[in-house]
Amino acid sequence: MIVTGLDTGVDRAVVADSVEKVVVDKYPENSRDVTLRRMRRAIEGKQWTARLETDWLMARLRILLGW
């Protein structure tokens, strides 16, 4: 299992790629920083990942979004 807390075998890269497709379209009024902070809080609140995995996921999202 790659993502701590999820028992689905979902690859973090697949999650990041999917999230990237939704984030900008759903909340276009949010700045990049606001979007990333909200996403981090949501992920941490659900305890889907360990801290290092969340750091990786946020870095991956920045790359995918070109931020």
Rosetta silent file (secondary structure, phi, psi, omega in degrees, C-alpha in Angstrom):
SEQUENCE: MIVTGLDTGVDRAVVADSVEKVVVDKYPENSRDVTLRRMRRAIEGKQWTARLETDWLMARLRILLGW
SCORE:     score description
SCORE:     0.000 S_00000001
   1 L     0.000  137.624 -175.700    0.000    0.000    0.000 S_00000001
   2 L   -98.638  -41.995 -176.529    1.351    3.397   -0.945 S_00000001
   3 L   -98.218  114.806 -179.721   -0.982    5.907    0.726 S_00000001
   4 L   -60.445  134.466  176.065   -1.125    5.523    4.498 S_00000001
   5 L    93.074  -16.486  177.026   -4.663    5.263    5.832 S_00000001
   6 L  -106.588  129.415 -179.211   -6.279    4.216    2.555 S_00000001
   7 L  -101.341   36.618 -176.823   -6.941    0.556    2.034 S_00000001
   8 L  -110.825  -10.166 -177.125   -7.543    0.896   -1.693 S_00000001
   9 L    72.971   18.407 -178.966   -4.038    0.547   -3.078 S_00000001
  10 L   -70.890  132.297  178.281   -4.414    3.926   -4.782 S_00000001
  11 L   -78.117  135.420 -179.897   -1.133    5.346   -6.051 S_00000001
  12 H   -56.744  -37.501 -179.511   -0.314    8.854   -4.786 S_00000001
  13 H   -64.060  -38.261  178.216    0.559    9.974   -8.327 S_00000001
  14 H   -65.328  -42.431  178.030   -2.867    8.920   -9.569 S_00000001
  15 H   -60.619  -48.130 -178.851   -4.512   10.848   -6.719 S_00000001
  16 H   -61.904  -42.099  179.970   -2.457   13.958   -7.472 S_00000001
  17 H   -63.977  -39.210  179.581   -3.218   13.758  -11.197 S_00000001
  18 H   -68.833  -43.273 -179.346   -6.955   13.428  -10.522 S_00000001
  19 H   -62.966  -38.981 -178.784   -7.031   16.291   -8.021 S_00000001
  20 H   -57.480  -34.821 -177.643   -5.215   18.569  -10.453 S_00000001
  21 H   -70.719  -23.505 -175.052   -8.071   18.242  -12.940 S_00000001
  22 H   -99.292  -37.628 -168.399  -10.653   19.469  -10.408 S_00000001
  23 H   -54.603  -53.659 -174.137   -8.900   22.078   -8.258 S_00000001
  24 H   -69.533  -39.712 -178.741   -8.606   25.027  -10.603 S_00000001
  25 H   -69.067  -35.801 -174.614  -12.040   24.619  -12.194 S_00000001
  26 H   -75.997  -38.019 -176.848  -13.934   24.259   -8.917 S_00000001
  27 L  -129.887   64.541 -175.813  -12.475   27.247   -7.060 S_00000001
  28 L   -66.283  -19.625 -179.022  -11.080   29.675   -9.650 S_00000001
  29 L   -77.244  -16.645 -178.488  -11.410   32.614   -7.244 S_00000001
  30 L   -80.433  142.566  174.110   -8.868   31.162   -4.801 S_00000001
  31 L   -71.099  167.463  177.999   -5.216   32.095   -4.995 S_00000001
  32 H   -59.602  -46.541 -179.006   -2.648   29.351   -5.377 S_00000001
  33 H   -61.959  -42.930  179.354   -1.595   29.639   -1.745 S_00000001
  34 H   -62.721  -44.674 -179.664   -5.191   29.477   -0.488 S_00000001
  35 H   -60.130  -47.731 -178.664   -5.916   26.446   -2.644 S_00000001
  36 H   -66.125  -39.392  177.795   -2.845   24.560   -1.439 S_00000001
  37 H   -63.672  -43.680  179.918   -3.490   25.431    2.230 S_00000001
  38 H   -63.916  -40.546  179.823   -7.105   24.266    1.984 S_00000001
  39 H   -65.762  -43.653  178.960   -6.065   21.039    0.310 S_00000001
  40 H   -60.649  -46.684  179.658   -3.399   20.322    2.919 S_00000001
  41 H   -59.689  -41.920 -179.583   -5.862   20.945    5.764 S_00000001
  42 H   -64.551  -44.965  179.998   -8.435   18.668    4.141 S_00000001
  43 H   -64.529  -45.980 -179.836   -5.938   15.856    3.597 S_00000001
  44 H   -65.482  -37.159  179.683   -4.515   16.175    7.111 S_00000001
  45 H   -64.044  -33.048  178.998   -8.004   16.352    8.615 S_00000001
  46 H   -84.398  -12.502 -179.160   -8.947   13.054    7.001 S_00000001
  47 L    55.464   41.671  178.616   -5.626   11.525    8.069 S_00000001
  48 L   -74.948  -28.822 -174.429   -5.266    9.897    4.665 S_00000001
  49 L  -134.513  158.762  170.561   -1.488   10.230    4.600 S_00000001
  50 L   -74.599  164.593 -176.356    1.491   10.442    6.883 S_00000001
  51 H   -55.631  -45.993 -179.477    3.179   13.854    7.123 S_00000001
  52 H   -64.142  -36.392  177.961    5.939   12.981    4.644 S_00000001
  53 H   -68.292  -37.829  176.982    3.392   11.648    2.170 S_00000001
  54 H   -64.305  -41.511  176.782    1.349   14.841    2.493 S_00000001
  55 H   -59.224  -44.510  179.392    4.494   16.876    1.833 S_00000001
  56 H   -62.825  -45.630 -178.283    5.156   14.777   -1.280 S_00000001
  57 H   -61.076  -42.885  179.783    1.556   15.121   -2.448 S_00000001
  58 H   -65.988  -39.675  177.445    1.598   18.907   -2.043 S_00000001
  59 H   -64.422  -40.665  178.624    4.901   19.148   -3.926 S_00000001
  60 H   -63.366  -42.347  178.157    3.446   16.959   -6.702 S_00000001
  61 H   -62.146  -40.938  177.013    0.369   19.178   -6.927 S_00000001
  62 H   -59.465  -40.718  179.178    2.585   22.272   -7.252 S_00000001
  63 H   -66.499  -48.533 -178.601    4.391   20.615  -10.153 S_00000001
  64 H   -61.559  -37.320 -178.599    1.186   19.484  -11.860 S_00000001
  65 H   -85.436   -7.329 -178.153   -0.394   22.900  -11.484 S_00000001
  66 L    69.910   30.769 -178.319    2.771   24.705  -12.531 S_00000001
  67 L  -102.701    0.000    0.000    2.828   26.588   -9.229 S_00000001
